[in-house]
């Protein structure tokens, strides 16, 4: 290649025009290392140019804005370089004062690598139009049919917010088509003067969505919605969507190469997936983001870096860029540019309805029978109730097992006297009811705080928005890991440090039966500590559950490593259950009352039954012995007393 100047010239032209180039093939076929080095340098230049085409200022001086429809690239190009519009005072373009068929050429108003756009006059209808002609020198690289392909796509759409094509023809060996001449400026030129308010962006967004709805209705995907391709007419401020060069008919085979302007492309397009309605909605969301910030949610210096930035979820939240914007507008934009296409709006009409402040869902069609809808609703409700019931039942059995098994281990109960399934369930119910009661109280308290938040929202809005912006700036995986770590440290601190005496006494009972240490903390005198441990455990478990419910869905939306977030989420759920389980663990020892019996002039508590045998426990005798006795032995007598195991005096 180094010795063939024609090949190099063609490659330079392809890079300048933004054409798709098989760089790997060129590098493999290069005759020497010098040629390969040139190819690598050109490839780097092409990649950088491809990303930054979306930021090329194709508008003239704001004081001399001229009417222009933005020309588009040839079919199959990665991104058509926007035209460089001349200042009004520049030299006349070739062909001015001439004609093309029945159109008189007034002046050239735009030019790209493949085509040039003229302000022309339709002599048949006595009306100004914009004429797009394929350059003669470009015909060796671009088929005339490609220009007509764009015209056919535009002709399928008839909408007030989409530029209208009036005809296409060939004259003097040149192919072209003519369309409305729009007197206005592109949104890129408007943003260059300063970022827009939310109100202005909402108004523009509604019209862009209406245009996209018409495009999608015509079975087209635009593929290149961006500020340079949307104009605002000076007459009435109408928003007009233009440039269908990258667009395709639904179902067209276009290959795996991402088309459009990289900074506006949805992540799935960069991964080689097909374009669809949701990729256009993503681009519309990026457009709204750009209008109010002047920047883009994800930026990079090359396509590879852009793909990596999407993979690492390195995107700037709109709330961080403009915390002063209304929450409703931020929510709409963030949903439109969600990395997960399933979470975006289903259609441009749905997005437009949200921008207009209407519900995003439409009523069921009349043909749907109300009974069927009611049945479906009832079925969904039943499923939710069934899942909630299954979870509650599982917790009851789990807590019952923990309490029963903890009792057996600490008091060294013979397996013959372990509780059966019905008794375990009963113990589990006793341990779960307090959590439910105090949980309901906690929900009521949170409801009160919510009301206060709404009442005093204007006073705390700035502080709250700053906190939310700060929280959203953290890496999702790091945030989830920190929450899990804080939960684990809190559990250890509560059970090993704060209530060390409480659990130390239980360990003493299990490990050293002969100790004479005071264990009254396990009886009535220690009730205050028992209750404090229960309160703290309950509300820490509730806090972790609330975080998982309200915060983790947002973390999952912000990251591409969803599996890692899910693992951390379930780890936090396990920690919350551990808080509750450790509270239930000593329940049978600390809270239950046991029957008092007498035998051999001794007094003990019945802690287990197996047929005619009883397991009795004497916690106040030396060594705290356990005895297996039969109820028919001489001297055995049941009293009417019950008591707590570690109270010094029995209570009647």
VEXDREN-2710 file (C-alpha; in Angstrom, 1 decimal):
% VEXDREN-2710
k/r/px/py/pz
1/UNK/0.0/0.0/0.0
2/UNK/2.9/2.4/0.7
3/UNK/3.9/2.3/-2.9
4/UNK/0.4/2.8/-4.3
5/UNK/-0.7/6.4/-3.9
6/UNK/-4.1/5.7/-5.4
7/UNK/-4.9/3.2/-2.7
8/UNK/-3.8/5.6/0.0
9/UNK/-5.9/8.4/-1.5
10/UNK/-9.0/6.2/-1.6
11/UNK/-8.4/5.2/2.1
12/UNK/-8.0/8.9/3.1
13/UNK/-11.2/9.7/1.4
14/UNK/-13.0/6.8/3.1
15/UNK/-11.8/8.1/6.5
16/UNK/-12.9/11.7/5.7
17/UNK/-16.3/10.5/4.5
18/UNK/-17.0/8.3/7.6
19/UNK/-17.3/5.1/5.5
20/UNK/-17.2/1.7/7.0
21/UNK/-13.7/0.3/6.6
22/UNK/-12.5/-3.3/7.3
23/UNK/-9.3/-2.2/9.2
24/UNK/-8.3/-5.8/10.2
25/UNK/-8.4/-7.0/6.6
26/UNK/-6.4/-4.0/5.4
27/UNK/-3.8/-4.5/8.0
28/UNK/-3.5/-8.2/7.2
29/UNK/-3.1/-7.5/3.5
30/UNK/-0.6/-4.7/3.9
31/UNK/2.7/-5.5/2.1
32/UNK/5.1/-4.2/4.7
33/UNK/5.3/-2.8/8.3
34/UNK/5.4/0.8/7.0
35/UNK/2.0/0.3/5.4
36/UNK/0.6/-1.3/8.6
37/UNK/1.8/1.6/10.7
38/UNK/0.0/4.1/8.4
39/UNK/-3.2/2.0/8.6
40/UNK/-3.1/1.8/12.4
41/UNK/-2.7/5.6/12.6
42/UNK/-5.6/6.2/10.2
43/UNK/-7.7/3.7/12.2
44/UNK/-7.1/5.7/15.4
45/UNK/-8.0/9.0/13.6
46/UNK/-11.2/7.4/12.2
47/UNK/-12.3/6.1/15.6
48/UNK/-11.8/9.4/17.4
49/UNK/-13.6/11.2/14.6
50/UNK/-16.5/8.8/14.7
51/UNK/-17.2/9.4/18.4
52/UNK/-16.9/13.2/18.1
53/UNK/-19.0/13.6/15.0
54/UNK/-22.0/14.2/17.4
55/UNK/-20.3/17.3/18.7
56/UNK/-19.3/18.9/15.4
57/UNK/-20.9/22.3/15.1
58/UNK/-22.6/22.3/11.8
59/UNK/-24.4/25.7/12.4
60/UNK/-23.3/29.1/11.1
61/UNK/-22.9/32.1/13.2
62/UNK/-26.1/32.6/15.2
63/UNK/-26.4/36.1/13.8
64/UNK/-26.5/34.7/10.2
65/UNK/-28.5/31.5/10.5
66/UNK/-29.7/30.4/7.1
67/UNK/-32.5/28.0/6.3
68/UNK/-31.2/24.4/5.9
69/UNK/-32.3/20.8/5.9
70/UNK/-29.4/18.9/7.4
71/UNK/-28.0/16.5/4.7
72/UNK/-27.4/12.9/5.7
73/UNK/-24.9/10.2/4.9
74/UNK/-25.0/7.4/2.4
75/UNK/-26.7/4.2/3.3
76/UNK/-24.3/2.0/5.3
77/UNK/-22.0/4.7/6.6
78/UNK/-21.2/4.7/10.3
79/UNK/-22.1/8.3/10.7
80/UNK/-22.6/11.1/8.1
81/UNK/-20.4/14.0/8.9
82/UNK/-22.6/17.0/9.4
83/UNK/-22.4/19.7/6.8
84/UNK/-20.4/22.8/7.3
85/UNK/-22.7/25.7/6.5
86/UNK/-21.1/28.7/5.1
87/UNK/-21.5/32.2/6.4
88/UNK/-23.8/34.2/4.2
89/UNK/-20.8/36.3/3.1
90/UNK/-18.8/33.4/1.7
91/UNK/-18.1/33.0/-2.0
92/UNK/-20.9/31.7/-4.1
93/UNK/-21.1/27.9/-4.6
94/UNK/-20.7/26.4/-8.1
95/UNK/-24.0/26.1/-9.9
96/UNK/-25.7/29.1/-8.3
97/UNK/-27.9/30.8/-10.8
98/UNK/-28.2/27.5/-12.8
99/UNK/-30.9/25.0/-12.8
100/UNK/-31.6/21.3/-12.2
101/UNK/-34.7/20.2/-14.0
102/UNK/-37.5/22.6/-13.1
103/UNK/-35.7/23.8/-10.0
104/UNK/-33.6/27.1/-10.1
105/UNK/-30.6/27.0/-7.8
106/UNK/-30.4/30.1/-5.6
107/UNK/-27.4/29.3/-3.4
108/UNK/-25.7/26.4/-1.7
109/UNK/-26.6/26.3/2.0
110/UNK/-24.9/23.1/3.0
111/UNK/-22.4/20.4/2.0
112/UNK/-21.3/17.0/3.2
113/UNK/-18.9/14.4/1.9
114/UNK/-21.4/12.8/-0.4
115/UNK/-24.0/15.4/-1.1
116/UNK/-24.7/19.1/-1.3
117/UNK/-27.8/21.1/-0.4
118/UNK/-29.1/24.1/-2.3
119/UNK/-31.8/26.7/-1.6
120/UNK/-33.8/26.2/-4.8
121/UNK/-36.9/27.6/-6.3
122/UNK/-39.6/25.3/-7.7
123/UNK/-40.7/27.0/-10.9
124/UNK/-43.8/24.8/-11.3
125/UNK/-45.3/25.5/-7.9
126/UNK/-43.5/28.9/-7.4
127/UNK/-42.3/27.8/-4.0
128/UNK/-38.8/27.7/-2.3
129/UNK/-37.4/24.2/-1.6
130/UNK/-34.3/22.5/-0.4
131/UNK/-32.6/20.4/-3.0
132/UNK/-30.1/17.6/-2.1
133/UNK/-27.8/16.5/-4.9
134/UNK/-25.3/13.7/-5.0
135/UNK/-21.8/15.1/-5.8
136/UNK/-20.4/14.0/-9.1
137/UNK/-17.0/13.1/-7.5
138/UNK/-18.8/10.9/-4.9
139/UNK/-20.6/8.7/-7.5
140/UNK/-17.5/6.4/-7.6
141/UNK/-18.0/5.6/-3.9
142/UNK/-21.8/6.0/-3.4
143/UNK/-24.5/4.5/-5.5
144/UNK/-27.2/7.1/-6.7
145/UNK/-29.8/4.6/-5.4
146/UNK/-28.6/5.2/-1.9
147/UNK/-29.7/8.8/-2.1
148/UNK/-33.0/7.7/-3.5
149/UNK/-33.3/5.2/-0.6
150/UNK/-33.2/8.1/1.8
151/UNK/-35.8/10.0/-0.2
152/UNK/-38.1/6.9/-0.2
153/UNK/-37.9/6.7/3.6
154/UNK/-38.7/10.3/4.1
155/UNK/-41.6/10.1/1.6
156/UNK/-43.3/7.4/3.7
157/UNK/-43.7/9.8/6.6
158/UNK/-46.2/12.6/6.5
159/UNK/-46.2/14.5/9.8
160/UNK/-45.9/18.2/10.8
161/UNK/-42.8/17.4/12.8
162/UNK/-41.0/15.5/10.0
163/UNK/-39.4/17.2/7.0
164/UNK/-41.5/16.5/3.9
165/UNK/-40.1/15.2/0.6
166/UNK/-41.8/16.5/-2.5
167/UNK/-40.0/14.5/-5.3
168/UNK/-36.9/12.9/-6.6
169/UNK/-35.4/12.8/-10.1
170/UNK/-32.2/12.6/-12.3
171/UNK/-31.1/15.5/-14.5
172/UNK/-27.8/16.1/-16.2
173/UNK/-26.5/12.8/-14.9
174/UNK/-27.1/13.9/-11.2
175/UNK/-29.5/12.3/-8.8
176/UNK/-31.3/14.4/-6.2
177/UNK/-34.5/15.0/-4.3
178/UNK/-36.2/18.1/-3.0
179/UNK/-38.0/18.8/0.3
180/UNK/-39.3/21.5/2.5
181/UNK/-37.0/24.5/3.1
182/UNK/-36.9/25.1/6.8
183/UNK/-36.1/28.6/8.0
184/UNK/-34.6/27.9/11.4
185/UNK/-31.7/26.6/13.4
186/UNK/-30.7/23.2/14.7
187/UNK/-30.9/22.3/18.3
188/UNK/-27.1/22.0/18.4
189/UNK/-26.9/25.7/17.5
190/UNK/-29.4/26.5/20.2
191/UNK/-27.5/24.5/22.8
192/UNK/-24.3/26.3/21.8
193/UNK/-25.9/29.5/23.1
194/UNK/-26.6/28.0/26.5
195/UNK/-28.4/25.0/28.0
196/UNK/-32.2/24.9/28.0
197/UNK/-34.6/24.9/30.9
198/UNK/-36.7/21.9/31.7
199/UNK/-39.8/23.6/30.3
200/UNK/-38.2/24.2/27.0
201/UNK/-36.8/20.7/26.8
202/UNK/-40.2/19.2/27.7
203/UNK/-41.8/21.1/24.9
204/UNK/-39.2/20.0/22.4
205/UNK/-39.2/16.5/23.6
206/UNK/-43.0/16.2/23.1
207/UNK/-42.6/17.2/19.4
208/UNK/-39.7/14.9/18.9
209/UNK/-41.7/12.0/20.3
210/UNK/-44.6/12.8/18.0
211/UNK/-42.2/12.8/15.1
212/UNK/-40.7/9.5/16.2
213/UNK/-44.2/8.0/16.7
214/UNK/-45.0/8.9/13.0
215/UNK/-41.7/7.4/11.9
216/UNK/-42.3/4.2/13.8
217/UNK/-45.9/4.0/12.5
218/UNK/-44.4/4.1/9.0
219/UNK/-42.3/1.0/9.9
220/UNK/-39.1/3.0/10.0
221/UNK/-36.3/3.3/12.6
222/UNK/-34.6/6.7/12.4
223/UNK/-31.3/5.5/14.1
224/UNK/-29.7/9.0/14.2
225/UNK/-31.8/11.2/16.5
226/UNK/-29.5/14.0/17.7
227/UNK/-29.3/17.8/18.1
228/UNK/-27.8/18.3/14.7
229/UNK/-30.7/16.5/13.0
230/UNK/-33.5/18.4/14.8
231/UNK/-34.4/21.9/13.7
232/UNK/-36.6/24.6/15.3
233/UNK/-38.4/26.7/12.7
234/UNK/-38.2/30.5/13.2
235/UNK/-41.8/30.7/12.1
236/UNK/-43.8/29.4/15.2
237/UNK/-41.0/27.4/16.7
238/UNK/-42.1/24.1/15.2
239/UNK/-39.7/21.2/15.8
240/UNK/-38.7/19.3/12.7
241/UNK/-36.9/15.9/12.6
242/UNK/-34.6/15.5/9.6
243/UNK/-31.8/13.4/8.1
244/UNK/-32.9/9.8/7.5
245/UNK/-29.6/8.7/6.0
246/UNK/-28.9/6.2/8.8
247/UNK/-32.5/5.1/9.1
248/UNK/-33.8/1.7/7.9
249/UNK/-37.1/0.1/7.2
250/UNK/-38.1/-2.4/9.9
251/UNK/-36.8/-5.8/8.9
252/UNK/-34.0/-4.6/6.6
253/UNK/-30.7/-6.5/6.8
254/UNK/-28.1/-3.8/7.7
255/UNK/-25.3/-5.9/9.3
256/UNK/-24.0/-5.8/12.8
257/UNK/-22.1/-2.5/12.5
258/UNK/-23.6/0.2/14.7
259/UNK/-25.0/3.1/12.6
260/UNK/-25.7/6.5/13.9
261/UNK/-23.8/8.9/16.1
262/UNK/-21.9/7.0/18.8
263/UNK/-22.7/9.3/21.8
264/UNK/-26.4/8.9/21.0
265/UNK/-26.3/5.1/20.5
266/UNK/-28.0/2.7/22.9
267/UNK/-25.5/0.3/24.6
268/UNK/-27.1/-2.7/22.9
269/UNK/-26.3/-1.2/19.5
270/UNK/-22.7/-0.8/20.5
271/UNK/-22.8/-4.5/21.3
272/UNK/-23.9/-5.3/17.8
273/UNK/-27.6/-5.9/18.5
274/UNK/-30.4/-4.7/16.1
275/UNK/-32.0/-1.3/16.2
276/UNK/-35.6/-1.0/17.2
277/UNK/-38.1/1.5/18.7
278/UNK/-36.3/1.5/22.1
279/UNK/-33.0/2.5/20.6
280/UNK/-34.6/5.6/19.0
281/UNK/-36.2/6.3/22.5
282/UNK/-32.7/6.1/24.0
283/UNK/-31.4/8.6/21.5
284/UNK/-34.4/10.9/22.3
285/UNK/-33.5/10.7/26.0
286/UNK/-29.8/11.5/25.2
287/UNK/-31.1/14.5/23.2
288/UNK/-33.1/15.8/26.2
289/UNK/-30.1/15.2/28.5
290/UNK/-27.9/17.2/26.0
291/UNK/-30.4/20.1/25.7
292/UNK/-30.4/20.8/29.5
293/UNK/-26.7/20.0/30.2
294/UNK/-24.8/20.6/27.0
295/UNK/-23.0/17.3/27.6
296/UNK/-23.8/13.6/27.2
297/UNK/-24.6/10.9/29.8
298/UNK/-21.7/8.7/28.6
299/UNK/-18.6/10.1/26.9
300/UNK/-15.4/8.6/25.6
301/UNK/-12.6/9.3/23.2
302/UNK/-13.1/6.3/21.0
303/UNK/-15.7/3.6/20.2
304/UNK/-13.8/1.0/22.3
305/UNK/-13.6/3.4/25.2
306/UNK/-17.3/4.2/24.8
307/UNK/-18.3/0.5/24.9
308/UNK/-16.1/0.1/28.0
309/UNK/-17.7/3.1/29.7
310/UNK/-21.2/1.6/29.1
311/UNK/-20.0/-1.8/30.4
312/UNK/-18.7/-0.2/33.6
313/UNK/-21.8/2.0/33.9
314/UNK/-19.7/5.1/33.8
315/UNK/-22.5/7.5/33.0
316/UNK/-23.3/10.8/34.6
317/UNK/-26.7/11.1/36.2
318/UNK/-28.9/14.0/35.1
319/UNK/-29.6/14.7/38.8
320/UNK/-25.8/15.2/39.3
321/UNK/-25.5/17.6/36.3
322/UNK/-28.7/19.6/37.0
323/UNK/-30.0/19.0/40.6
324/UNK/-32.3/22.0/40.1
325/UNK/-34.5/20.2/37.5
326/UNK/-37.9/18.9/38.5
327/UNK/-37.9/15.3/39.7
328/UNK/-40.5/14.3/37.2
329/UNK/-38.4/15.5/34.2
330/UNK/-35.2/13.8/35.6
331/UNK/-37.2/10.5/36.0
332/UNK/-38.4/10.6/32.4
333/UNK/-35.0/11.2/31.0
334/UNK/-33.3/8.6/33.2
335/UNK/-35.9/6.0/32.1
336/UNK/-35.5/6.8/28.5
337/UNK/-31.7/6.3/28.7
338/UNK/-31.8/3.3/31.0
339/UNK/-29.0/0.8/29.9
340/UNK/-31.6/-2.0/30.1
341/UNK/-33.9/-1.6/27.0
342/UNK/-36.7/-3.4/28.8
343/UNK/-36.9/-0.6/31.4
344/UNK/-37.3/2.1/28.7
345/UNK/-40.6/3.4/27.4
346/UNK/-42.4/0.9/25.1
347/UNK/-43.1/3.6/22.5
348/UNK/-42.5/7.2/21.6
349/UNK/-46.2/7.9/22.4
350/UNK/-45.8/6.6/25.9
351/UNK/-42.8/8.8/26.4
352/UNK/-44.6/11.8/25.0
353/UNK/-47.6/11.1/27.4
354/UNK/-45.2/11.2/30.4
355/UNK/-43.6/14.5/29.2
356/UNK/-47.2/15.9/28.9
357/UNK/-47.9/14.8/32.5
358/UNK/-50.3/12.1/31.6
359/UNK/-50.3/8.4/32.8
360/UNK/-47.9/6.3/30.8
361/UNK/-50.3/3.5/30.4
362/UNK/-53.3/3.4/28.2
363/UNK/-56.7/1.9/29.2
364/UNK/-57.5/-1.6/28.1
365/UNK/-59.1/-1.9/24.6
366/UNK/-62.9/-2.1/24.6
367/UNK/-62.7/-5.6/23.2
368/UNK/-61.1/-6.9/26.4
369/UNK/-63.8/-8.3/28.6
370/UNK/-64.0/-6.7/32.1
371/UNK/-64.5/-10.1/33.7
372/UNK/-61.2/-11.4/32.2
373/UNK/-59.4/-8.3/33.5
374/UNK/-60.9/-8.7/36.9
375/UNK/-59.9/-12.4/36.9
376/UNK/-56.4/-11.5/35.9
377/UNK/-56.2/-8.9/38.7
378/UNK/-57.5/-11.4/41.2
379/UNK/-55.0/-14.0/40.1
380/UNK/-52.1/-11.6/40.4
381/UNK/-53.3/-10.6/43.9
382/UNK/-53.7/-14.2/44.8
383/UNK/-50.1/-15.0/43.7
384/UNK/-48.7/-12.1/45.7
385/UNK/-50.6/-13.3/48.8
386/UNK/-49.4/-16.8/48.2
387/UNK/-45.8/-15.7/47.9
388/UNK/-46.1/-13.5/51.1
389/UNK/-47.7/-16.4/52.9
390/UNK/-44.9/-18.8/51.8
391/UNK/-42.2/-16.4/53.0
392/UNK/-44.0/-15.9/56.3
393/UNK/-44.4/-19.6/56.8
394/UNK/-40.7/-20.2/56.0
395/UNK/-39.7/-17.6/58.6
396/UNK/-42.0/-19.1/61.2
397/UNK/-40.5/-22.6/60.7
398/UNK/-37.0/-21.1/60.6
399/UNK/-37.4/-19.1/63.8
400/UNK/-39.1/-22.0/65.6
401/UNK/-36.2/-24.3/64.6
402/UNK/-33.6/-21.8/65.8
403/UNK/-35.3/-21.3/69.2
404/UNK/-35.8/-25.1/69.7
405/UNK/-32.4/-26.1/68.6
406/UNK/-30.7/-23.3/70.5
407/UNK/-32.5/-24.4/73.7
408/UNK/-31.4/-28.0/73.2
409/UNK/-27.8/-27.0/72.6
410/UNK/-27.5/-24.5/75.5
411/UNK/-29.2/-26.8/78.1
412/UNK/-27.8/-30.0/76.5
413/UNK/-31.2/-31.6/76.1
414/UNK/-31.3/-35.3/75.2
415/UNK/-32.5/-35.7/71.6
416/UNK/-35.4/-37.9/72.9
417/UNK/-36.9/-34.8/74.4
418/UNK/-36.5/-32.5/71.4
419/UNK/-39.7/-30.7/70.2
420/UNK/-41.7/-32.1/67.3
421/UNK/-42.8/-30.2/64.2
422/UNK/-46.1/-28.8/65.6
423/UNK/-44.3/-27.5/68.7
424/UNK/-41.5/-26.0/66.6
425/UNK/-44.2/-24.2/64.5
426/UNK/-45.9/-22.9/67.7
427/UNK/-42.5/-21.6/69.0
428/UNK/-41.9/-20.0/65.7
429/UNK/-45.3/-18.2/65.8
430/UNK/-44.5/-16.9/69.3
431/UNK/-41.2/-15.6/68.0
432/UNK/-42.6/-14.0/64.8
433/UNK/-45.6/-12.2/66.2
434/UNK/-43.5/-9.6/68.1
435/UNK/-41.6/-8.7/64.9
436/UNK/-44.9/-8.3/63.0
437/UNK/-46.3/-6.0/65.7
438/UNK/-43.2/-3.8/66.1
439/UNK/-42.7/-3.9/62.3
440/UNK/-46.2/-2.5/61.9
441/UNK/-45.4/0.2/64.4
442/UNK/-42.2/1.0/62.4
443/UNK/-44.2/1.3/59.2
444/UNK/-46.5/3.8/60.9
445/UNK/-43.5/5.8/62.1
446/UNK/-42.1/5.9/58.6
447/UNK/-45.5/7.0/57.3
448/UNK/-45.3/9.9/59.7
449/UNK/-41.9/10.9/58.5
450/UNK/-43.1/10.7/54.9
451/UNK/-45.9/13.1/55.8
452/UNK/-43.5/15.5/57.5
453/UNK/-41.2/15.2/54.4
454/UNK/-44.0/16.3/52.2
455/UNK/-45.0/19.1/54.5
456/UNK/-41.5/20.5/54.7
457/UNK/-40.2/19.4/51.3
458/UNK/-39.5/23.0/50.1
459/UNK/-37.3/23.6/53.1
460/UNK/-35.3/20.4/52.7
461/UNK/-35.4/19.9/48.9
462/UNK/-31.9/21.3/48.2
463/UNK/-30.3/19.2/51.0
464/UNK/-32.2/16.1/49.9
465/UNK/-31.3/16.6/46.2
466/UNK/-27.6/17.0/47.2
467/UNK/-27.8/13.8/49.2
468/UNK/-29.5/11.9/46.3
469/UNK/-26.9/13.3/43.8
470/UNK/-24.1/12.2/46.1
471/UNK/-25.5/8.8/46.6
472/UNK/-26.1/8.3/42.8
473/UNK/-22.4/9.3/42.2
474/UNK/-21.2/6.3/44.0
475/UNK/-20.3/3.1/42.2
476/UNK/-23.3/0.7/42.6
477/UNK/-21.1/-2.3/43.5
478/UNK/-19.1/-0.3/46.0
479/UNK/-22.4/1.1/47.5
480/UNK/-24.0/-2.4/47.8
481/UNK/-20.7/-3.8/49.3
482/UNK/-20.6/-1.0/51.8
483/UNK/-24.2/-1.6/52.9
484/UNK/-23.5/-5.3/53.3
485/UNK/-20.4/-4.6/55.3
486/UNK/-22.1/-2.1/57.6
487/UNK/-24.9/-4.6/58.2
488/UNK/-22.4/-7.4/59.1
489/UNK/-20.4/-5.1/61.4
490/UNK/-23.6/-3.9/63.1
491/UNK/-24.6/-7.5/63.7
492/UNK/-21.3/-8.3/65.3
493/UNK/-21.2/-5.1/67.3
494/UNK/-24.7/-5.7/68.7
495/UNK/-24.4/-9.3/69.6
496/UNK/-20.7/-9.6/70.6
497/UNK/-20.0/-6.1/72.0
498/UNK/-23.1/-4.2/73.2
499/UNK/-24.9/-7.3/74.6
500/UNK/-21.8/-9.3/75.5
501/UNK/-23.1/-9.9/79.1
502/UNK/-26.4/-11.3/77.8
503/UNK/-24.9/-13.8/75.3
504/UNK/-22.0/-14.5/77.6
505/UNK/-24.4/-15.8/80.3
506/UNK/-26.0/-18.1/77.7
507/UNK/-22.5/-19.4/76.8
508/UNK/-21.7/-19.9/80.4
509/UNK/-24.8/-22.1/80.9
510/UNK/-23.8/-24.2/77.9
511/UNK/-20.1/-24.5/78.6
512/UNK/-19.7/-24.6/82.4
513/UNK/-22.7/-26.2/84.4
514/UNK/-20.8/-26.0/87.7
515/UNK/-20.2/-22.2/87.7
516/UNK/-21.6/-20.2/90.5
517/UNK/-21.7/-17.0/88.4
518/UNK/-24.8/-14.8/88.7
519/UNK/-27.1/-15.6/85.8
520/UNK/-30.0/-13.4/86.9
521/UNK/-29.5/-11.4/83.6
522/UNK/-31.3/-14.4/82.0
523/UNK/-34.3/-13.9/84.3
524/UNK/-36.6/-11.1/85.3
525/UNK/-33.9/-8.6/86.3
526/UNK/-32.5/-8.7/82.8
527/UNK/-35.8/-8.0/81.0
528/UNK/-34.7/-4.5/80.1
529/UNK/-31.6/-5.7/78.3
530/UNK/-33.6/-8.4/76.5
531/UNK/-36.1/-5.8/75.3
532/UNK/-33.4/-3.4/74.2
533/UNK/-31.7/-6.2/72.2
534/UNK/-35.1/-7.0/70.6
535/UNK/-35.8/-3.4/69.7
536/UNK/-32.4/-2.7/68.1
537/UNK/-32.4/-6.0/66.3
538/UNK/-35.9/-5.5/64.9
539/UNK/-35.3/-2.0/63.6
540/UNK/-31.8/-2.7/62.2
541/UNK/-33.4/-5.7/60.3
542/UNK/-36.2/-3.3/59.1
543/UNK/-33.7/-0.7/57.9
544/UNK/-31.8/-3.3/55.9
545/UNK/-35.0/-4.6/54.4
546/UNK/-36.1/-1.1/53.5
547/UNK/-32.8/-0.4/51.8
548/UNK/-33.0/-3.7/49.8
549/UNK/-36.6/-2.8/48.8
550/UNK/-36.2/0.8/47.9
551/UNK/-32.5/1.3/46.9
552/UNK/-31.3/-1.9/45.3
553/UNK/-33.6/-1.8/42.2
554/UNK/-31.9/1.6/41.4
555/UNK/-28.5/0.1/41.9
556/UNK/-29.3/-2.8/39.6
557/UNK/-30.4/-0.3/36.9
558/UNK/-27.2/1.6/37.2
559/UNK/-24.8/-1.3/36.7
560/UNK/-24.0/-3.9/34.1
561/UNK/-22.8/-6.4/36.8
562/UNK/-26.4/-7.1/38.0
563/UNK/-25.4/-10.6/39.3
564/UNK/-22.9/-9.0/41.7
565/UNK/-25.6/-6.6/43.0
566/UNK/-28.1/-9.5/43.4
567/UNK/-25.5/-11.6/45.4
568/UNK/-24.9/-8.6/47.7
569/UNK/-28.7/-8.0/48.0
570/UNK/-29.4/-11.5/49.2
571/UNK/-26.4/-11.3/51.6
572/UNK/-28.0/-8.3/53.2
573/UNK/-31.3/-10.1/53.4
574/UNK/-29.5/-12.9/55.2
575/UNK/-28.0/-10.5/57.6
576/UNK/-31.4/-9.0/58.4
577/UNK/-32.8/-12.5/59.0
578/UNK/-29.7/-13.2/61.3
579/UNK/-30.6/-10.1/63.4
580/UNK/-34.1/-11.6/63.9
581/UNK/-32.9/-15.1/64.4
582/UNK/-30.4/-14.1/67.1
583/UNK/-33.2/-12.4/68.9
584/UNK/-35.4/-15.5/68.8
585/UNK/-32.5/-17.9/69.7
586/UNK/-32.7/-17.4/73.5
587/UNK/-36.5/-17.1/73.6
588/UNK/-37.3/-20.4/75.2
589/UNK/-34.6/-19.9/77.9
590/UNK/-35.4/-16.3/78.8
591/UNK/-39.1/-15.8/78.2
592/UNK/-41.0/-19.1/78.6
593/UNK/-42.4/-20.4/81.9
594/UNK/-42.0/-24.0/82.8
595/UNK/-44.1/-26.3/85.2
596/UNK/-42.5/-26.9/88.6
597/UNK/-42.4/-30.5/90.0
598/UNK/-41.1/-32.0/93.2
599/UNK/-39.4/-35.4/93.6
600/UNK/-37.0/-36.8/96.3
601/UNK/-37.5/-33.6/98.3
602/UNK/-36.1/-31.6/95.4
603/UNK/-37.6/-29.0/93.1
604/UNK/-37.1/-28.7/89.3
605/UNK/-38.6/-27.5/86.0
606/UNK/-40.0/-29.8/83.4
607/UNK/-38.2/-28.9/80.1
608/UNK/-39.1/-32.0/78.0
609/UNK/-41.5/-34.8/77.7
610/UNK/-41.1/-38.2/76.0
611/UNK/-44.0/-40.6/76.6
612/UNK/-44.1/-41.4/80.4
613/UNK/-40.7/-39.8/80.9
614/UNK/-39.9/-36.3/81.9
615/UNK/-36.7/-34.3/81.5
616/UNK/-36.4/-32.0/84.6
617/UNK/-33.9/-29.2/85.1
618/UNK/-32.7/-27.8/88.4
619/UNK/-30.9/-24.5/87.5
620/UNK/-30.3/-23.5/91.1
621/UNK/-28.7/-26.7/92.3
622/UNK/-24.9/-27.1/92.1
623/UNK/-24.0/-28.2/88.6
624/UNK/-27.5/-27.4/87.3
625/UNK/-28.4/-31.1/86.8
626/UNK/-30.9/-32.6/84.4
627/UNK/-32.8/-35.8/85.4
628/UNK/-34.9/-38.3/83.4
629/UNK/-37.7/-39.4/85.7
630/UNK/-41.0/-41.3/85.3
631/UNK/-44.2/-39.7/86.5
632/UNK/-45.1/-42.8/88.5
633/UNK/-42.0/-42.9/90.8
634/UNK/-42.5/-42.5/94.5
635/UNK/-42.4/-39.0/95.8
636/UNK/-43.1/-37.3/92.4
637/UNK/-45.6/-34.5/92.6
638/UNK/-46.7/-31.8/90.1
639/UNK/-47.2/-28.4/91.6
640/UNK/-49.5/-25.7/90.3
641/UNK/-46.5/-23.4/90.0
642/UNK/-44.7/-22.2/86.8
643/UNK/-41.6/-20.2/86.7
644/UNK/-38.7/-18.7/84.7
645/UNK/-35.6/-20.9/84.6
646/UNK/-33.2/-18.4/86.0
647/UNK/-35.3/-16.4/88.5
648/UNK/-34.1/-16.9/92.0
649/UNK/-37.7/-17.1/93.3
650/UNK/-40.5/-18.9/91.5
651/UNK/-43.5/-16.8/90.5
652/UNK/-47.0/-18.2/90.8
END
